[in-house]
Amino acid sequence: MPQILASQIKRGDVLLFQDLYFIKERTQIRSTVKEAACSICDKCLEDGVSVTAKKIGEQMRFFCQYHFSKDP
């Protein structure tokens, strides 16, 4: 239970405020994140397949377990 104890300077009285609720402003999250899906067939984790990232040149490409080859 949040409480604030405040004293008045003039009279020396003490005030006790309790059951205070401080409302915080919600932060907005901005993101450009996309779901990792296979570059060839667009299957993703929701489809029950594993997705692996592979760097080809300067790009990061995603492949499902059926289209990923370990050979370069």
C-alpha positions in Angstrom: 0.0 0.0 0.0 1.7 3.2 -1.1 1.8 5.9 1.5 3.2 9.5 1.7 4.0 11.2 5.0 3.9 15.0 4.6 4.3 17.5 7.4 3.0 21.0 7.3 5.5 23.7 8.0 3.2 26.2 9.7 1.4 24.1 12.3 3.7 21.1 12.7 0.8 18.8 11.9 1.5 15.6 10.1 -0.7 14.3 7.2 -0.7 10.7 6.0 -1.9 10.0 2.5 -2.4 6.4 1.7 -3.9 4.2 -1.0 -2.3 6.3 -3.7 -2.1 5.0 -7.3 0.5 6.4 -9.6 -0.4 5.9 -13.3 2.5 5.4 -15.7 2.2 6.2 -19.3 2.6 3.1 -21.5 5.6 3.0 -23.7 5.0 2.3 -27.4 7.4 -0.2 -29.0 8.3 0.3 -32.6 10.0 -2.5 -34.3 10.8 -3.7 -37.8 11.1 -7.3 -36.8 9.7 -9.9 -39.1 9.1 -13.6 -38.5 12.0 -15.8 -39.7 10.6 -17.8 -42.7 12.3 -19.8 -45.4 13.5 -17.7 -48.3 12.3 -20.4 -50.8 9.0 -21.8 -49.5 8.0 -19.3 -46.7 7.6 -22.0 -44.1 8.2 -20.8 -40.5 8.3 -22.2 -37.0 4.5 -22.1 -36.8 4.5 -24.7 -39.5 6.5 -27.1 -37.4 9.8 -26.9 -39.3 13.2 -25.5 -38.1 14.5 -22.4 -39.6 18.3 -21.7 -39.9 20.0 -18.5 -40.8 22.9 -18.5 -43.3 24.9 -15.5 -44.5 25.3 -15.5 -48.3 27.5 -12.6 -49.4 26.4 -9.6 -47.4 22.8 -10.8 -46.9 21.3 -13.0 -44.2 19.0 -15.6 -45.6 16.7 -18.1 -43.8 16.2 -21.7 -44.9 13.9 -24.4 -43.5 15.1 -27.8 -42.7 14.2 -29.1 -46.2 16.0 -26.3 -48.2 19.1 -25.9 -45.9 22.2 -27.6 -47.3 25.4 -27.8 -45.3 27.6 -27.6 -48.4 28.5 -24.0 -49.5 
